[in-house]
Amino acid sequence: MLQLNNSLFLKLLRTQAGAEGPRLAAACLASGVMQGLAVFTVLQGLEQLSDEGIQFHTFLAFLICLGSFYFLFRYITGRSAQIALRGIMEWRMRIATKLRSISLLEYERLDKNRVQTALLDGRELVVEAARMLMATAANIVMIFVACAKMLTVSVQGTICVFLFMGVGLWVFLRIVNSVHAHMGPAMQADQNFSASLRDLQEGLQQLKLHKPKTTDLFGNQIIPGLNTASDAREMVEGKHALGISFFAMFNLLILGLILFLLPGLLDLAPEDTSTLLVLCMFSLTPLISLVSFVPMLSKVEFNLNELADVEARLDNVAERFEEQGVQTRWQHADPVIPQFSHLQLRDIRFDYHDRNDMRLFGISVDEFTLNKGELVFIGGGNGSGKSTFMKVLAGLYTPHAGEIILNDTRIADINMEAYRNLFTVVPTDYHLFSRPLGLHVTPERLQEVLATMRIETKVHLTEDGRFSTLDLSAGQRKRLALACALLEERDVYLFDEVAADFDPVFRRFFYEELLPDITRRGGTVLAISHDDRFFHVADRVLTMQDGFFRNGAQNSEEGTR
Ligand SMILES: Nc1ncnc2c1ncn2[C@@H]1O[C@H](COP(=O)(O)OP(=O)(O)OP(=O)(O)O)[C@@H](O)[C@H]1O
């Protein structure tokens, strides 16, 4: 059921309009009154037409009403649209800030499609609904003005018209409520269908190579999804059409009743009957805008409820040090990054849980130390917990037990941000931004590092500070990621299977020259790697198995540098 007192849309407009709200409401009222007065002057003109002819003052009054109505109507519809647009954009900005502030683990758990849809869809609808709301409100005022005039013509006739209209509205609102009840499932079905389409786009390469995959995706996901979405939408549209056609028919019916029934029933004079008819005609047309506005409001409420749900979910999982940034709707000051000397992990436990809180996998590290200038490799089978360990080490996952100690100081939630900024992490799914984000780097310095990565002929910095291209091979992308990582000039480098995409020549260069060079210049490197033929360059090699370090985290298995 559509409930206006809990309407997020109205709340959004009220909050955003602030002090301008009462002015808008007054202008809306005045606009409706002017519209009504314009109708009166038309009526007056009609009367004068059959007597002595149209008077100039009637014409002037008509023009004044018309002009006032035009300016007021333009103001309320234009401003309300701007206010709604600003409101929805600020809300999205707030959600984007909150999205940035949640922990990585919570981010990985989020339904990304839902977040994306909530953030991107429906903006135009909200703006259009704001415009429609103002137009509808002004129209309703005009209807009241017209009704007041009707009362002066015939009280009984007006009561009859009210009764007719009341019955029509009651039936119409019942239909609208059933439209609202079906709107949620219909939009949900649309979202499911969109998710299937995303599978199609993102997996197109695999689908092109494997017909059964395509058949399966279309046969069991896309086509059933489309059918469900279409069926649900057809039901909504069917109800909507029922509402609109009923109302359109009822309009005519009311006019018919006034013309054919009221004169005999109430002994109305012909001129009173025609006045009632004209007023009714002017009043019923605006009611149609109400007919199309109410289903639109249902859609808007659904969209805004999605936004509110996403925001509430993010609110529950914001990291503590981000709170200040969220409150200012933007960014708190950069943290002061400590000098790295050494760090320790003690009695660390970290577990993944499913939605029912069942433990899926976990790592357990009794003691781990990393010293400035060290080159440490971590090996181990797939799924043994290496990447998870790296994320815990970098402070991206908060351990459920144990402590992280940096330079003999325990890291708590509150200094976690400064701690994280010690690290440059190149994960397996490194995202390349379109420009070297957050790096104050000259084109010459970038070119130098690109040359070290041997991609200087492939990519360069354009005049507007962007990378000339990101259409690179997998290995080239990783080299560019590495270049960005080096330019960050952080104290500790964490590499997760960075070399997996490198050719043999660059791989040798990476292990035997680049990594030792980083440590020679005072950097510290911890690299996850399966390339055991290069393990001799490391100071220590640790092996993970089932979430533990085999032989402990302090005992090197193969490193011999
Ligand atoms: N976000 C997650 N939620 C739940 N379980 C996860 C999550 N990420 C990883 N896991 C599980 O944790 C285990 C260890 O994963 P991890 O990525 O740390 O392994 P890895 O040693 O880096 O493996 P690989 O060598 O294949 O990259 C795996 O069994 C994986 O299924």
PDBQT file of the ligand as one rigid body, heavy atoms in Angstrom, charges set to zero:
ROOT
HETATM    1  N1  LIG A 601      35.826 -13.621   0.284  1.00  0.00    +0.000 N 
HETATM    2  C1  LIG A 601      35.877 -14.924   0.621  1.00  0.00    +0.000 A 
HETATM    3  N2  LIG A 601      34.849 -15.485   1.303  1.00  0.00    +0.000 NA
HETATM    4  C2  LIG A 601      34.887 -16.776   1.672  1.00  0.00    +0.000 A 
HETATM    5  N3  LIG A 601      35.927 -17.596   1.429  1.00  0.00    +0.000 NA
HETATM    6  C3  LIG A 601      36.977 -17.109   0.768  1.00  0.00    +0.000 A 
HETATM    7  C4  LIG A 601      37.009 -15.747   0.339  1.00  0.00    +0.000 A 
HETATM    8  N4  LIG A 601      38.189 -15.529  -0.281  1.00  0.00    +0.000 NA
HETATM    9  C5  LIG A 601      38.845 -16.705  -0.241  1.00  0.00    +0.000 A 
HETATM   10  N5  LIG A 601      38.125 -17.638   0.387  1.00  0.00    +0.000 N 
HETATM   11  C6  LIG A 601      38.528 -19.018   0.646  1.00  0.00    +0.000 C 
HETATM   12  O1  LIG A 601      39.719 -18.995   1.390  1.00  0.00    +0.000 OA
HETATM   13  C7  LIG A 601      40.577 -20.014   0.949  1.00  0.00    +0.000 C 
HETATM   14  C8  LIG A 601      41.977 -19.443   0.714  1.00  0.00    +0.000 C 
HETATM   15  O2  LIG A 601      41.895 -18.526  -0.340  1.00  0.00    +0.000 OA
HETATM   16  P1  LIG A 601      43.177 -17.680  -0.761  1.00  0.00    +0.000 P 
HETATM   17  O3  LIG A 601      42.759 -16.815  -1.885  1.00  0.00    +0.000 OA
HETATM   18  O4  LIG A 601      43.752 -17.045   0.438  1.00  0.00    +0.000 OA
HETATM   19  O5  LIG A 601      44.136 -18.831  -1.261  1.00  0.00    +0.000 OA
HETATM   20  P2  LIG A 601      45.541 -18.743  -2.010  1.00  0.00    +0.000 P 
HETATM   21  O6  LIG A 601      46.490 -19.556  -1.193  1.00  0.00    +0.000 OA
HETATM   22  O7  LIG A 601      45.899 -17.339  -2.267  1.00  0.00    +0.000 OA
HETATM   23  O8  LIG A 601      45.178 -19.503  -3.341  1.00  0.00    +0.000 OA
HETATM   24  P3  LIG A 601      45.738 -19.323  -4.851  1.00  0.00    +0.000 P 
HETATM   25  O9  LIG A 601      47.143 -19.840  -4.875  1.00  0.00    +0.000 OA
HETATM   26  O10 LIG A 601      44.819 -20.176  -5.603  1.00  0.00    +0.000 OA
HETATM   27  O11 LIG A 601      45.618 -17.876  -5.198  1.00  0.00    +0.000 OA
HETATM   28  C9  LIG A 601      39.968 -20.629  -0.284  1.00  0.00    +0.000 C 
HETATM   29  O12 LIG A 601      39.438 -21.886   0.094  1.00  0.00    +0.000 OA
HETATM   30  C10 LIG A 601      38.845 -19.714  -0.651  1.00  0.00    +0.000 C 
HETATM   31  O13 LIG A 601      37.723 -20.407  -1.085  1.00  0.00    +0.000 OA
ENDROOT
TORSDOF 0
